[in-house]
Amino acid sequence: MKVHRKILVSAALLAALAVLGFWARPVSYYNAALHLREHFSCIESHTVTVEGLHVHYLAEGPKSGPVVVLVHGLGGSAEDWRNLAPSLAQSGYRVYMPDLPGYGRSEQPRNFSYSVQDEAEVMMGFLQTLGLKQVQLGGWSMGGWIAQLVAAENAQRVQRLMLFDSAGLFVKPEWDTRLFSPTTPAELDQLNLLLMPHPPRVPAYIARDILRVSRNNAWVIHRAVAAMLTGQNATDTLLPKLPMPVLLVWGAEDRITPPSLGETMHQLAPQSELDLIPGCGHLAPGQCSAQVGPKVVEFLKR
């Protein structure tokens, strides 16, 4: 009986510690759960050295399949593609999802600019390091800007280009860019309203931890945003020169990069096609993957 009592007390103590840990650091628990899910879903997790930087990436799908590389956006990570990537992998594609330097599980060096141009240079090195000679390249938001730069410099390597709610045009945002590194619950609510049409209520303890993570990574976000706001490496003159087919996928209710930007990109790239996803905002590839996935697979299989 004493042994059983000790086991029960120990189990209760461990459960209490787990609950307390989740309450204190819910973001860490959520990330750990994502990584565990990846492990049991046979999603590969690797790190390679690119131009002296440790770059983490996820990969799924048959190793012999045509290659798709997906680049996440500002403040994101490889896991942002977790809802879209399975439909590509199940269709026979080998999907690579790198964490850009400064984000996810990649290195976060202090002496890196985090500009779209320097991130694009690392992505070009990533393709070379992995020996990916022919790829279908996709990018979301800032990642779309990066993907455009990579495609322009690697027209022989990039067979098709997919841009999801993409940045890149020389347009001043109509919203406060400081919201990308929120410091208060009110600012976090404002950011969520920009990102999605009907954001869920964020419990106070989760909001507190999201703001903690935001404070830790704010310097990276600030550098990236400052570089983008200069308009350097804008793609207005680059898009008409792209030779490969281009798919533009846009949330019809996107407030970060409004659909009007997608329409302008469509006009600048005559070989492009534009698909607006009704009811979706800036997070269309994640929150509306059931609608986005079939469009992407159909585009890739042409």
C-alpha positions in Angstrom: 0.0 0.0 0.0 2.9 2.4 0.8 4.5 1.7 -2.5 1.2 2.3 -4.3 0.7 5.5 -2.4 4.1 6.8 -3.3 3.5 6.0 -7.0 0.2 7.9 -6.9 1.8 10.9 -5.1 4.6 10.9 -7.6 2.2 10.7 -10.5 0.1 13.5 -9.1 3.2 15.6 -8.6 4.4 15.1 -12.1 0.9 15.9 -13.5 0.9 19.1 -11.4 4.3 20.1 -12.7 3.2 19.4 -16.3 0.2 21.6 -15.8 2.2 24.4 -14.2 4.8 24.1 -17.0 2.1 24.4 -19.7 0.6 27.4 -17.9 4.0 29.1 -17.7 5.3 28.2 -21.2 2.4 27.1 -23.5 4.3 28.1 -26.7 7.1 25.8 -25.8 4.7 22.9 -25.1 2.9 23.6 -28.4 6.2 23.6 -30.3 7.2 20.4 -28.6 3.9 18.8 -29.5 4.4 19.8 -33.2 7.9 18.3 -33.3 6.6 15.1 -31.7 3.9 14.9 -34.3 6.4 15.4 -37.0 8.5 12.6 -35.6 5.6 10.1 -35.5 4.4 11.3 -39.0 7.8 10.3 -40.5 8.5 13.9 -41.4 12.3 14.3 -41.6 14.1 16.9 -39.6 17.6 17.9 -40.7 20.2 20.7 -40.3 22.7 21.6 -43.0 25.4 24.3 -43.1 24.8 26.9 -45.8 27.3 29.7 -46.2 28.5 29.1 -42.6 25.0 29.2 -41.1 23.2 26.2 -39.6 19.9 25.9 -41.5 17.2 23.6 -40.3 14.6 22.1 -42.6 11.8 19.6 -42.7 11.2 17.1 -45.6 8.4 14.8 -46.4 7.1 12.8 -49.4 8.9 10.2 -51.6 12.6 10.9 -52.0 12.3 10.1 -55.7 9.5 12.5 -56.3 9.7 15.9 -58.1 11.0 18.5 -55.6 8.9 21.3 -54.1 10.6 23.9 -51.8 8.4 26.1 -49.6 9.7 29.3 -47.9 7.8 30.7 -44.9 7.2 34.3 -44.1 8.2 36.9 -41.5 8.2 35.5 -38.0 7.3 32.0 -39.3 8.9 28.6 -39.5 8.9 25.4 -41.5 5.9 24.3 -39.5 3.7 27.0 -41.1 3.4 24.6 -44.1 2.1 21.7 -41.9 -1.4 21.8 -43.4 -0.5 22.3 -47.0 2.6 20.1 -47.3 0.8 16.7 -46.8 -1.4 17.2 -49.9 1.7 17.7 -52.0 3.6 14.8 -50.4 0.5 12.5 -50.9 0.5 13.6 -54.6 4.1 12.2 -55.0 6.1 15.4 -54.4 9.2 15.6 -52.2 8.6 18.7 -50.1 11.4 20.7 -48.5 10.5 23.3 -45.9 13.6 25.3 -44.6 13.6 27.6 -41.6 15.1 30.9 -42.8 18.1 32.1 -40.8 16.8 33.8 -37.7 13.6 31.7 -37.5 12.4 28.3 -36.3 15.2 26.0 -35.5 17.8 27.7 -37.8 20.7 29.7 -36.5 20.0 33.3 -35.4 23.3 35.1 -35.9 23.7 38.7 -34.6 25.8 39.7 -37.6 23.2 38.9 -40.2 21.1 41.5 -41.9 17.8 39.5 -42.3 17.1 41.4 -45.5 15.1 39.6 -48.2 18.2 39.7 -50.4 20.5 38.0 -47.9 17.8 35.5 -47.0 17.5 34.7 -50.8 21.2 34.2 -51.0 21.0 31.6 -48.2 18.1 29.9 -50.0 20.1 29.7 -53.2 22.9 28.1 -51.2 20.4 25.7 -49.6 19.3 24.5 -53.1 23.0 24.0 -54.0 24.0 22.3 -50.8 21.2 19.7 -51.1 21.9 19.3 -54.8 18.3 20.3 -55.8 18.8 20.9 -59.5 15.1 21.2 -60.6 12.6 22.6 -58.1 9.1 23.9 -57.9 9.5 26.9 -55.6 6.9 28.5 -53.3 6.9 31.3 -50.9 4.4 32.9 -48.4 4.3 36.6 -47.7 8.0 37.7 -47.1 8.9 34.2 -48.3 7.2 35.0 -51.6 9.4 38.0 -52.0 12.5 35.8 -51.3 11.2 33.1 -53.7 10.9 35.8 -56.5 14.5 36.8 -56.0 15.6 33.2 -56.0 13.6 32.4 -59.2 15.0 35.5 -61.0 18.6 34.3 -60.2 17.9 30.6 -60.9 15.6 30.6 -63.9 17.1 27.3 -65.1 16.6 25.7 -61.7 13.1 26.9 -60.8 10.6 25.2 -63.1 7.5 26.8 -61.5 6.9 29.6 -59.0 4.1 29.7 -56.4 3.4 32.9 -54.5 1.0 32.8 -51.5 -0.2 36.3 -50.3 3.2 37.5 -51.3 5.1 40.6 -50.6 7.6 42.1 -53.0 6.1 45.1 -54.7 7.2 48.5 -53.7 4.1 49.5 -51.8 4.0 51.2 -48.3 1.9 49.2 -45.9 -1.3 50.9 -44.8 -1.0 49.3 -41.3 1.5 49.7 -38.5 4.4 47.3 -39.2 5.4 47.5 -35.5 2.5 45.1 -34.9 4.7 42.2 -36.2 6.5 42.4 -32.9 3.6 43.0 -30.5 4.4 44.1 -27.0 0.9 44.2 -25.4 -2.2 41.9 -25.5 -4.0 44.7 -27.4 -1.3 44.8 -30.1 -1.4 41.1 -30.4 -5.2 41.3 -30.9 -4.6 43.9 -33.6 -2.1 41.7 -35.3 -4.5 38.7 -35.3 -7.2 40.9 -36.9 -4.8 41.8 -39.7 -3.8 38.1 -40.2 -7.2 36.5 -40.2 -10.8 37.6 -40.8 -12.3 36.1 -37.6 -9.4 35.5 -35.1 -10.2 33.3 -32.1 -9.9 34.7 -28.6 -6.4 34.1 -27.2 -6.4 33.1 -23.5 -4.4 35.5 -21.3 -1.8 33.0 -20.3 -1.1 32.1 -23.9 -1.0 35.7 -25.0 1.5 36.4 -22.2 3.9 33.7 -23.5 3.4 34.7 -27.2 4.5 38.2 -26.1 7.6 36.8 -24.3 8.6 35.0 -27.5 7.9 38.2 -29.5 10.2 40.2 -27.2 13.0 37.6 -27.7 12.8 37.7 -31.5 11.9 41.4 -32.0 15.4 42.4 -33.1 15.2 40.0 -36.0 11.8 41.2 -37.1 12.9 44.8 -36.8 15.9 44.3 -39.0 13.8 42.4 -41.6 11.0 45.0 -41.7 13.4 47.9 -41.8 15.2 46.4 -44.8 11.9 45.7 -46.6 10.6 49.2 -46.0 13.5 50.7 -47.9 12.1 49.2 -51.1 15.4 47.7 -52.1 15.1 44.5 -54.1 11.4 45.2 -54.8 10.2 42.9 -57.6 8.1 45.4 -59.7 10.6 45.2 -62.5 11.6 41.6 -61.9 8.2 40.0 -62.3 7.8 40.7 -66.1 11.1 39.0 -66.7 10.3 35.7 -65.0 10.1 32.9 -67.6 8.5 30.2 -65.6 4.8 29.6 -65.0 3.6 31.5 -61.8 0.7 30.6 -59.6 -0.6 33.5 -57.3 -2.8 32.3 -54.5 -4.4 35.0 -52.3 -6.8 35.1 -49.4 -9.6 37.3 -50.6 -9.8 39.1 -47.2 -6.0 39.5 -46.8 -5.3 42.8 -45.0 -1.5 42.4 -44.8 -0.9 42.1 -48.5 -4.3 42.9 -50.0 -5.6 41.1 -53.1 -4.9 44.3 -55.1 -1.2 43.4 -54.8 -2.0 40.0 -56.2 -3.8 41.6 -59.1 -0.9 43.9 -59.8 1.5 40.9 -59.7 -0.8 39.1 -62.1 -0.6 42.0 -64.6 3.2 42.3 -64.3 3.7 38.5 -64.9 1.6 37.7 -68.0 2.2 34.0 -67.7 0.7 34.0 -64.2 -2.7 32.9 -62.9 -4.4 34.4 -59.9 -6.7 32.4 -57.5 -8.5 34.3 -54.8 -9.6 32.1 -51.8 -13.0 33.5 -50.4 -13.3 33.9 -46.7 -9.5 33.6 -46.1 -7.0 36.2 -45.0 -3.2 36.4 -45.0 -2.9 32.8 -43.5 -4.6 31.2 -46.5 -2.0 28.4 -47.0 -2.4 27.3 -43.4 -6.0 28.0 -42.5 -7.5 27.4 -46.0 -5.3 24.5 -47.1 -8.3 22.4 -48.1 -9.0 24.9 -50.8 -5.4 25.9 -51.6 -4.0 22.3 -51.8 -5.9 21.1 -54.8 -5.1 24.3 -56.7 -1.4 23.9 -56.1 -1.4 20.2 -57.0 -3.3 20.9 -60.2 -0.8 23.7 -61.1 2.2 21.5 -60.5 0.9 18.5 -62.5 0.3 20.4 -65.7 
